[in-house]
Amino acid sequence: MQNRTSRLALAAAGVTVVLWASAFVSIRSAGAAYSPGALALGRLLAGALVLGCVLLIRREGLPPRAAWRGILVSGLLWFGVYMVVLNWGEQEVDAGTAAMVVNIGPILIALLGARFLKESLPPRLVAGMAVSFAGAVAVGLSMSGGSEGSGGSSGARTSVLGVVLCLVAAAAYAGGVVAQKPALAHGSALQVTTFGCLVGAVACLPFAGQLVEEAGTAPLSATLNMLYLGVFPTALAFTTWAYALARTTAGRMGATTYAVPALVVLLAWLFLGELPGALTLAGGALCLAGVAVSRSRPRPAAAAGTAEST
């Protein structure tokens, strides 16, 4: 039974990673027509609508009182601050720099998890995250207008404001994940995700005027991509994330997201025709290798009863 639960949690994490990777492709289209706050609000409203309907159909109701603290904090930080600040930051720096800075997030999750959730930091987790972060840096460098990779942005730019915004996004992401973990001990993945999304949407309501104005002039493709972001990378992916997070540590879940840069490279190649260079491919391979190491368990039978579970 435990093995089956572990496999389901790993599958849920896989769904999350694939959908979050696909979000980068959609953000390129939607972000060209919508400002950072308007895009975040539109995405959250779409996600909250879908999640609310599912919640009503399943008749799960309100989460227990004990879950609300984590829901409020994760909703404000992760669904609210993170989405707006990241959208803004990616307008100030090139995509590669943004990817490198934001990928500090999983490291912060592991450190905060050890401090506030009393989670351990197994050597395999630390080593795997180090390998994956090196891969994320390689992918980022290849996307930052360097000499390699046709997908690199021409005229790449970097600003202090953009780097600071991406650092804030990474911190908000990490804080949101660590706050969400205790809430999942009291509420279901659907409850925690639905009300976290609603909290984020309420926090983004000041951008409602921009959203209405920009929706009237945005091309249909941009609006459809915004709706896609709300339904799949938000409603579905955040729910599968919460399901998996409830069954493993925050540190391990954070490390799993290092597979996203590798999948972004693949999706950009398939859907945008951006042929990855050697540095990009090497970085993607390192990301995947690091995830495999961080989620592995010791082989000796003596370690079968240790707390390093996936």
C-alpha positions as a Markdown table, in Angstrom:
| # | Residue | x | y | z |
|---|---|---|---|---|
| 1 | Met | 0.0 | 0.0 | 0.0 |
| 2 | Gln | 2.8 | 2.4 | 0.9 |
| 3 | Asn | 4.6 | 1.6 | -2.4 |
| 4 | Arg | 1.4 | 2.4 | -4.3 |
| 5 | Thr | 1.0 | 5.7 | -2.5 |
| 6 | Ser | 4.6 | 6.6 | -3.3 |
| 7 | Arg | 4.1 | 5.8 | -6.9 |
| 8 | Leu | 0.9 | 7.9 | -7.1 |
| 9 | Ala | 2.7 | 10.8 | -5.4 |
| 10 | Leu | 5.6 | 10.5 | -7.9 |
| 11 | Ala | 3.1 | 10.4 | -10.8 |
| 12 | Ala | 1.4 | 13.5 | -9.4 |
| 13 | Ala | 4.7 | 15.3 | -9.1 |
| 14 | Gly | 5.4 | 14.4 | -12.7 |
| 15 | Val | 2.2 | 15.9 | -13.9 |
| 16 | Thr | 3.0 | 19.1 | -12.0 |
| 17 | Val | 6.5 | 19.3 | -13.5 |
| 18 | Val | 5.3 | 18.8 | -17.1 |
| 19 | Leu | 2.5 | 21.3 | -16.8 |
| 20 | Trp | 4.7 | 23.9 | -15.1 |
| 21 | Ala | 7.2 | 23.5 | -17.9 |
| 22 | Ser | 4.5 | 24.0 | -20.5 |
| 23 | Ala | 3.6 | 27.3 | -18.7 |
| 24 | Phe | 6.7 | 29.0 | -20.0 |
| 25 | Val | 5.6 | 28.6 | -23.6 |
| 26 | Ser | 2.1 | 30.0 | -22.8 |
| 27 | Ile | 3.5 | 32.9 | -20.7 |
| 28 | Arg | 5.5 | 34.1 | -23.8 |
| 29 | Ser | 2.3 | 34.6 | -25.7 |
| 30 | Ala | 0.1 | 35.9 | -22.9 |
| 31 | Gly | 2.8 | 38.1 | -21.5 |
| 32 | Ala | 3.2 | 40.0 | -24.7 |
| 33 | Ala | -0.4 | 41.3 | -24.4 |
| 34 | Tyr | -1.0 | 41.4 | -20.7 |
| 35 | Ser | 0.8 | 43.2 | -17.9 |
| 36 | Pro | 2.3 | 41.2 | -15.0 |
| 37 | Gly | -0.6 | 41.9 | -12.6 |
| 38 | Ala | -3.4 | 41.5 | -15.1 |
| 39 | Leu | -1.9 | 38.2 | -16.3 |
| 40 | Ala | -1.6 | 36.9 | -12.8 |
| 41 | Leu | -5.2 | 37.9 | -11.9 |
| 42 | Gly | -6.6 | 36.4 | -15.1 |
| 43 | Arg | -4.7 | 33.1 | -14.6 |
| 44 | Leu | -5.8 | 32.9 | -10.9 |
| 45 | Leu | -9.5 | 33.7 | -11.7 |
| 46 | Ala | -9.6 | 31.0 | -14.3 |
| 47 | Gly | -7.9 | 28.5 | -11.9 |
| 48 | Ala | -10.2 | 29.4 | -9.0 |
| 49 | Leu | -13.3 | 29.0 | -11.1 |
| 50 | Val | -12.3 | 25.5 | -12.2 |
| 51 | Leu | -11.2 | 24.5 | -8.7 |
| 52 | Gly | -14.3 | 25.9 | -7.2 |
| 53 | Cys | -16.5 | 23.8 | -9.5 |
| 54 | Val | -14.6 | 20.7 | -8.8 |
| 55 | Leu | -14.8 | 21.4 | -5.0 |
| 56 | Leu | -18.6 | 21.8 | -5.2 |
| 57 | Ile | -19.0 | 18.6 | -7.3 |
| 58 | Arg | -16.9 | 16.7 | -4.7 |
| 59 | Arg | -18.7 | 18.4 | -1.9 |
| 60 | Glu | -15.5 | 18.8 | 0.1 |
| 61 | Gly | -16.6 | 22.2 | 1.7 |
| 62 | Leu | -14.4 | 24.5 | 3.7 |
| 63 | Pro | -11.0 | 23.3 | 5.0 |
| 64 | Pro | -10.6 | 22.8 | 8.8 |
| 65 | Arg | -9.7 | 25.9 | 10.8 |
| 66 | Ala | -6.2 | 24.5 | 11.5 |
| 67 | Ala | -5.4 | 24.6 | 7.8 |
| 68 | Trp | -6.3 | 28.3 | 7.2 |
| 69 | Arg | -3.0 | 29.8 | 8.4 |
| 70 | Gly | -1.0 | 27.8 | 5.9 |
| 71 | Ile | -3.6 | 28.5 | 3.2 |
| 72 | Leu | -3.5 | 32.2 | 3.8 |
| 73 | Val | 0.3 | 32.5 | 3.8 |
| 74 | Ser | 0.8 | 30.2 | 0.8 |
| 75 | Gly | -2.0 | 32.0 | -1.1 |
| 76 | Leu | -0.5 | 35.4 | -0.5 |
| 77 | Leu | 3.1 | 34.4 | -1.1 |
| 78 | Trp | 2.9 | 31.7 | -3.8 |
| 79 | Phe | -0.3 | 32.4 | -5.7 |
| 80 | Gly | -0.2 | 36.2 | -5.2 |
| 81 | Val | 3.3 | 37.7 | -4.8 |
| 82 | Tyr | 5.2 | 35.0 | -6.8 |
| 83 | Met | 3.1 | 35.1 | -9.9 |
| 84 | Val | 3.0 | 38.9 | -10.1 |
| 85 | Val | 6.6 | 39.5 | -9.3 |
| 86 | Leu | 7.9 | 36.7 | -11.6 |
| 87 | Asn | 5.9 | 38.1 | -14.5 |
| 88 | Trp | 7.3 | 41.6 | -13.8 |
| 89 | Gly | 10.9 | 40.3 | -13.3 |
| 90 | Glu | 10.9 | 38.5 | -16.6 |
| 91 | Gln | 10.2 | 41.8 | -18.3 |
| 92 | Glu | 13.3 | 43.3 | -16.7 |
| 93 | Val | 15.8 | 40.5 | -17.3 |
| 94 | Asp | 16.3 | 37.9 | -20.0 |
| 95 | Ala | 14.7 | 34.5 | -19.6 |
| 96 | Gly | 17.9 | 32.8 | -18.8 |
| 97 | Thr | 18.8 | 35.1 | -16.0 |
| 98 | Ala | 15.3 | 34.8 | -14.6 |
| 99 | Ala | 15.5 | 31.0 | -14.7 |
| 100 | Met | 18.9 | 30.9 | -12.9 |
| 101 | Val | 17.8 | 33.3 | -10.1 |
| 102 | Val | 14.4 | 31.7 | -9.5 |
| 103 | Asn | 16.0 | 28.2 | -9.3 |
| 104 | Ile | 17.4 | 29.3 | -6.0 |
| 105 | Gly | 13.8 | 28.5 | -4.8 |
| 106 | Pro | 14.2 | 24.8 | -4.3 |
| 107 | Ile | 17.4 | 25.4 | -2.2 |
| 108 | Leu | 15.5 | 27.9 | 0.0 |
| 109 | Ile | 12.7 | 25.3 | 0.3 |
| 110 | Ala | 15.1 | 22.7 | 1.7 |
| 111 | Leu | 16.7 | 25.2 | 4.1 |
| 112 | Leu | 13.3 | 26.6 | 5.3 |
| 113 | Gly | 11.9 | 23.0 | 5.6 |
| 114 | Ala | 14.8 | 22.0 | 7.8 |
| 115 | Arg | 14.4 | 25.1 | 9.9 |
| 116 | Phe | 10.6 | 25.4 | 10.3 |
| 117 | Leu | 9.3 | 21.9 | 9.5 |
| 118 | Lys | 12.2 | 20.0 | 11.1 |
| 119 | Glu | 12.9 | 18.1 | 7.9 |
| 120 | Ser | 16.2 | 16.3 | 7.5 |
| 121 | Leu | 18.7 | 17.2 | 4.7 |
| 122 | Pro | 20.0 | 13.8 | 3.5 |
| 123 | Pro | 23.3 | 13.8 | 1.7 |
| 124 | Arg | 21.6 | 12.5 | -1.5 |
| 125 | Leu | 19.1 | 15.4 | -1.4 |
| 126 | Val | 21.9 | 18.0 | -1.0 |
| 127 | Ala | 24.1 | 16.4 | -3.7 |
| 128 | Gly | 21.2 | 16.1 | -6.1 |
| 129 | Met | 20.1 | 19.7 | -5.6 |
| 130 | Ala | 23.7 | 20.8 | -6.2 |
| 131 | Val | 23.9 | 18.9 | -9.5 |
| 132 | Ser | 20.5 | 20.2 | -10.6 |
| 133 | Phe | 21.3 | 23.8 | -9.8 |
| 134 | Ala | 24.5 | 23.5 | -11.8 |
| 135 | Gly | 22.3 | 22.3 | -14.7 |
| 136 | Ala | 19.9 | 25.1 | -14.2 |
| 137 | Val | 22.7 | 27.6 | -14.3 |
| 138 | Ala | 24.0 | 26.0 | -17.6 |
| 139 | Val | 20.5 | 26.2 | -19.1 |
| 140 | Gly | 20.2 | 29.8 | -18.0 |
| 141 | Leu | 23.5 | 30.8 | -19.4 |
| 142 | Ser | 22.6 | 29.3 | -22.7 |
| 143 | Met | 19.4 | 31.3 | -22.8 |
| 144 | Ser | 21.0 | 34.6 | -21.8 |
| 145 | Gly | 22.2 | 35.6 | -25.2 |
| 146 | Gly | 25.4 | 33.7 | -24.9 |
| 147 | Ser | 27.3 | 32.1 | -27.8 |
| 148 | Glu | 25.4 | 28.8 | -27.6 |
| 149 | Gly | 21.9 | 27.8 | -28.4 |
| 150 | Ser | 19.7 | 29.3 | -31.0 |
| 151 | Gly | 17.1 | 29.8 | -28.3 |
| 152 | Gly | 19.2 | 32.4 | -26.6 |
| 153 | Ser | 17.6 | 35.8 | -26.6 |
| 154 | Ser | 19.2 | 38.5 | -28.8 |
| 155 | Gly | 19.8 | 41.8 | -27.0 |
| 156 | Ala | 19.6 | 40.1 | -23.7 |
| 157 | Arg | 19.4 | 42.5 | -20.8 |
| 158 | Thr | 19.9 | 42.4 | -17.1 |
| 159 | Ser | 18.8 | 45.0 | -14.5 |
| 160 | Val | 19.3 | 45.2 | -10.8 |
| 161 | Leu | 15.5 | 45.6 | -10.4 |
| 162 | Gly | 14.9 | 42.5 | -12.5 |
| 163 | Val | 17.3 | 40.4 | -10.5 |
| 164 | Val | 15.8 | 41.6 | -7.2 |
| 165 | Leu | 12.3 | 40.8 | -8.5 |
| 166 | Cys | 13.4 | 37.3 | -9.4 |
| 167 | Leu | 15.0 | 36.9 | -5.9 |
| 168 | Val | 11.7 | 38.0 | -4.3 |
| 169 | Ala | 9.9 | 35.5 | -6.5 |
| 170 | Ala | 12.2 | 32.7 | -5.4 |
| 171 | Ala | 11.7 | 33.6 | -1.7 |
| 172 | Ala | 7.9 | 33.9 | -2.1 |
| 173 | Tyr | 7.8 | 30.5 | -3.8 |
| 174 | Ala | 9.9 | 28.9 | -1.1 |
| 175 | Gly | 7.9 | 30.5 | 1.7 |
| 176 | Gly | 4.6 | 29.5 | 0.1 |
| 177 | Val | 5.6 | 25.9 | -0.2 |
| 178 | Val | 6.8 | 25.6 | 3.4 |
| 179 | Ala | 3.6 | 27.3 | 4.6 |
| 180 | Gln | 1.5 | 25.0 | 2.5 |
| 181 | Lys | 3.0 | 21.8 | 3.9 |
| 182 | Pro | 1.4 | 22.0 | 7.4 |
| 183 | Ala | -2.0 | 23.0 | 5.9 |
| 184 | Leu | -2.0 | 19.7 | 4.0 |
| 185 | Ala | -2.0 | 17.8 | 7.3 |
| 186 | His | -5.5 | 19.2 | 8.0 |
| 187 | Gly | -7.1 | 19.9 | 4.6 |
| 188 | Ser | -7.2 | 17.9 | 1.3 |
| 189 | Ala | -5.0 | 18.8 | -1.6 |
| 190 | Leu | -8.1 | 20.2 | -3.4 |
| 191 | Gln | -9.2 | 22.3 | -0.5 |
| 192 | Val | -5.8 | 23.8 | 0.1 |
| 193 | Thr | -5.2 | 24.5 | -3.5 |
| 194 | Thr | -8.7 | 26.0 | -4.2 |
| 195 | Phe | -8.6 | 28.4 | -1.3 |
| 196 | Gly | -5.0 | 29.3 | -1.8 |
| 197 | Cys | -5.8 | 30.2 | -5.4 |
| 198 | Leu | -8.8 | 32.3 | -4.1 |
| 199 | Val | -6.6 | 34.1 | -1.7 |
| 200 | Gly | -4.1 | 34.9 | -4.4 |
| 201 | Ala | -6.9 | 36.1 | -6.7 |
| 202 | Val | -8.3 | 38.4 | -4.0 |
| 203 | Ala | -4.8 | 39.8 | -3.4 |
| 204 | Cys | -4.5 | 40.6 | -7.2 |
| 205 | Leu | -7.9 | 42.3 | -7.4 |
| 206 | Pro | -6.2 | 45.8 | -7.7 |
| 207 | Phe | -5.2 | 44.7 | -11.2 |
| 208 | Ala | -8.8 | 44.1 | -12.3 |
| 209 | Gly | -9.0 | 47.4 | -14.2 |
| 210 | Gln | -5.9 | 46.5 | -16.2 |
| 211 | Leu | -7.2 | 43.0 | -16.9 |
| 212 | Val | -10.5 | 44.3 | -18.3 |
| 213 | Glu | -8.8 | 47.0 | -20.4 |
| 214 | Glu | -6.1 | 44.7 | -21.8 |
| 215 | Ala | -8.6 | 41.8 | -22.5 |
| 216 | Gly | -10.4 | 44.2 | -24.9 |
| 217 | Thr | -7.3 | 44.6 | -27.1 |
| 218 | Ala | -5.4 | 41.4 | -26.6 |
| 219 | Pro | -5.3 | 38.9 | -29.4 |
| 220 | Leu | -7.3 | 35.7 | -28.9 |
| 221 | Ser | -4.2 | 33.6 | -28.8 |
| 222 | Ala | -2.9 | 35.5 | -25.8 |
| 223 | Thr | -6.2 | 35.3 | -23.9 |
| 224 | Leu | -6.5 | 31.5 | -24.6 |
| 225 | Asn | -2.9 | 31.1 | -23.3 |
| 226 | Met | -3.9 | 33.0 | -20.1 |
| 227 | Leu | -6.9 | 30.7 | -19.7 |
| 228 | Tyr | -4.7 | 27.6 | -20.3 |
| 229 | Leu | -2.3 | 28.9 | -17.6 |
| 230 | Gly | -5.3 | 29.1 | -15.2 |
| 231 | Val | -6.8 | 25.7 | -15.9 |
| 232 | Phe | -3.8 | 23.4 | -16.3 |
| 233 | Pro | -0.5 | 24.8 | -14.8 |
| 234 | Thr | -2.5 | 26.4 | -12.0 |
| 235 | Ala | -5.7 | 24.4 | -11.2 |
| 236 | Leu | -4.5 | 21.0 | -12.1 |
| 237 | Ala | -0.8 | 21.3 | -11.5 |
| 238 | Phe | -1.0 | 23.0 | -8.1 |
| 239 | Thr | -3.5 | 20.3 | -7.0 |
| 240 | Thr | -1.3 | 17.4 | -8.0 |
| 241 | Trp | 1.6 | 19.3 | -6.4 |
| 242 | Ala | -0.3 | 19.5 | -3.1 |
| 243 | Tyr | -1.2 | 15.8 | -3.3 |
| 244 | Ala | 2.4 | 14.9 | -3.7 |
| 245 | Leu | 3.7 | 17.4 | -1.1 |
| 246 | Ala | 1.3 | 15.9 | 1.5 |
| 247 | Arg | 3.1 | 12.6 | 1.0 |
| 248 | Thr | 6.8 | 13.6 | 1.0 |
| 249 | Thr | 9.0 | 16.4 | 2.3 |
| 250 | Ala | 9.1 | 19.9 | 1.1 |
| 251 | Gly | 12.8 | 19.6 | 0.3 |
| 252 | Arg | 12.3 | 16.6 | -2.0 |
| 253 | Met | 9.4 | 18.2 | -3.8 |
| 254 | Gly | 11.4 | 21.3 | -4.3 |
| 255 | Ala | 14.2 | 19.3 | -5.8 |
| 256 | Thr | 11.8 | 17.6 | -8.2 |
| 257 | Thr | 11.0 | 20.9 | -9.8 |
| 258 | Tyr | 14.6 | 21.0 | -11.1 |
| 259 | Ala | 13.2 | 18.8 | -13.9 |
| 260 | Val | 11.3 | 21.9 | -15.2 |
| 261 | Pro | 14.3 | 23.5 | -17.0 |
| 262 | Ala | 15.0 | 20.3 | -18.9 |
| 263 | Leu | 11.4 | 20.0 | -20.0 |
| 264 | Val | 11.3 | 23.7 | -21.0 |
| 265 | Val | 14.2 | 23.1 | -23.4 |
| 266 | Leu | 12.3 | 20.1 | -24.9 |
| 267 | Leu | 9.0 | 22.0 | -25.2 |
| 268 | Ala | 10.7 | 25.0 | -26.7 |
| 269 | Trp | 12.3 | 22.7 | -29.3 |
| 270 | Leu | 9.0 | 20.9 | -30.1 |
| 271 | Phe | 6.6 | 23.9 | -30.1 |
| 272 | Leu | 8.8 | 27.0 | -30.8 |
| 273 | Gly | 11.4 | 25.4 | -33.1 |
| 274 | Glu | 14.2 | 26.6 | -30.8 |
| 275 | Leu | 17.0 | 24.1 | -31.4 |
| 276 | Pro | 19.0 | 23.7 | -28.2 |
| 277 | Gly | 22.7 | 24.0 | -28.2 |
| 278 | Ala | 25.2 | 21.7 | -26.5 |
| 279 | Leu | 25.4 | 23.8 | -23.3 |
| 280 | Thr | 21.6 | 23.7 | -23.1 |
| 281 | Leu | 21.4 | 20.0 | -23.6 |
| 282 | Ala | 24.2 | 19.4 | -21.0 |
| 283 | Gly | 22.4 | 21.6 | -18.5 |
| 284 | Gly | 19.1 | 19.8 | -19.0 |
| 285 | Ala | 20.8 | 16.4 | -18.5 |
| 286 | Leu | 22.4 | 17.7 | -15.3 |
| 287 | Cys | 19.0 | 18.9 | -14.0 |
| 288 | Leu | 17.4 | 15.4 | -14.6 |
| 289 | Ala | 20.4 | 13.6 | -13.1 |
| 290 | Gly | 20.2 | 15.7 | -10.0 |
| 291 | Val | 16.5 | 15.0 | -9.6 |
| 292 | Ala | 17.2 | 11.3 | -9.9 |
| 293 | Val | 19.9 | 11.5 | -7.2 |
| 294 | Ser | 17.8 | 13.6 | -4.8 |
| 295 | Arg | 14.8 | 11.2 | -5.0 |
| 296 | Ser | 16.9 | 8.0 | -4.7 |
| 297 | Arg | 17.2 | 5.9 | -1.6 |
| 298 | Pro | 20.2 | 4.0 | -0.1 |
| 299 | Arg | 20.3 | 0.4 | -1.4 |
| 300 | Pro | 21.7 | -1.4 | 1.7 |
| 301 | Ala | 19.0 | -3.4 | 3.5 |
| 302 | Ala | 20.1 | -1.7 | 6.7 |
| 303 | Ala | 18.8 | 1.6 | 5.4 |
| 304 | Ala | 15.4 | 0.2 | 4.7 |
| 305 | Gly | 14.0 | 1.5 | 7.9 |
| 306 | Thr | 15.5 | 5.0 | 7.7 |
| 307 | Ala | 13.5 | 8.2 | 7.3 |
| 308 | Glu | 14.9 | 8.9 | 3.9 |
| 309 | Ser | 11.6 | 8.0 | 2.1 |
| 310 | Thr | 10.4 | 9.3 | -1.2 |
